[in-house]
Amino acid sequence: MKLKESICAILSDKKAKRDGLHVKHIARHIHNINNNLFSDLNEIDFDNLKRKVNWILANDVKKKRKNVFIKVINPKTNKFRKGYYKLKPSINLKQILKNI
């Protein structure tokens, strides 16, 4: 599974759609999906995976058109929360997977 598809699947959860998730939690989900208890050969370094996930999310947010992800706004300060992302509300998951 590609990273962007994995991120979309994780962020399509009901609570994550509403509140968003931190990059660290998204990377942890992907790491747990791809590695099980007995897979020592395919061990993915968590820090590199977190950097790749952060890069994908940050670049997608910067795009003017066809962006899938948005940053989460802190309701108290009305500024963006660092490292928190969620799916764009107007996007359907089927449309996302078709465009990737």
N, C-alpha and C positions, 0 to 999 in steps of 0.2 A: 504494500500500500504506500502511495506517495505521501510525503509529509503534509502537503496542503490538504489532501483528502482526509488525512487523519485529524488534522486540526479542525476541519469543518465538521467531522463526525463528533468530535469531543465538544465543540462549542454549540452543537445543535441540541444538546441536552436542555431540558426545560429550565432548570435553574441557571445554567450558563448562558442561555439566551437572554435572560432578564438581567442578571448581575454581571456577567462576564467572568473570565478567569485570568489569573496571573500567568505569565509566560512559564514560570517555574512549574506550576501545576499542570499546564498543558504538556510540557516536555516530560514530566513524570508519568502522565497517562500514556503517552506514546512509548516511552521507555518500557513501561510495564506491559503494554500490548505486544511489543516486539520481542521481549525477553521473558523466558519462563525460568523456572527453578533449575532446570537441567541444561540450559543452553549456554555453555561457556565459550563456544566457538564464535558465536555471533554477538558477543558482548559489545554494545555500543557505548562509547564514552558519554556520560550524561552531560558534561559541560559543553562538548561539541554539539550535541543534539539541541541543547538549550540555546546555543548561539544561532544555530540554523533556524530554529523555530522563531526566535526573536527577529532574525533577518527577514524571514518570509512575512511575518506580521507587520513589521515596520515598513517594508517596501510596499506592501499592499495598501496600507493606510495612506501612504504618500501619493498613490496614483489618483489622478483626477477622475478617470472613468473606469468603470467595471471593477471597482474595488469590492471585496467581499467582507472585509473586516472593518470595524470602527473601534476607536478608543472609548473607554468607559469614563463618563464624567462623574466626579465626586459631587454629590448633591449639596454638601455643606459649603464647599469653596467654589463650586462651579468651574473647576479646572479639571484637566484630565488626570486620571490616576495613573501613576507610573507603572508600566508593565501589564496593565489590565486591558484585555481586548474581548470583543464579542462579535457575533455575526451581525451584519447589517440587517435591520428589521424588515426591510422590503424585499430581501432576497429569500428565495425558496431553496431548500437543500438540493432538490433535483436540478434546478437551474445551475447551481454552483458546480455540482459534479459534472454536468454536461459541458460547462465552459472550461473546466480544467483539463 
